[in-house]
Amino acid sequence: MSIKEKLANLSVWLRLAVLASAVWLIGSLAEIDPWAHVGLVDRHGAMGSLNNWDEFFMIGVLPVVALWGAIWVISGIKKKAR
């Protein structure tokens, strides 16, 4: 079975999960803006910068990975039950 055929056979719930994942990631990128640098001054008065990549991974990427991990586990449980 080709990839095109597999994609055509996706359930409505899987299609919604793919769409929700994409919207979540794009929305997180827009809201968090991980490329923006925030100026910092440490206790010695030295300037530094910090970006928001850690926040993006925690809020943007981690929920998507958790969602697809749960879908993968549930799919395995259903296959084993058959």
Secondary structure, DSSP 8 states (H G I E B T S, - for coil): --HHHHHHT--HHHHHHHHHHHHHHHHHHHHH-TT--EEEE-TTS-EEEE-SHHHHIIIIIHHHHHHHHHHHHHHHHHHHH-
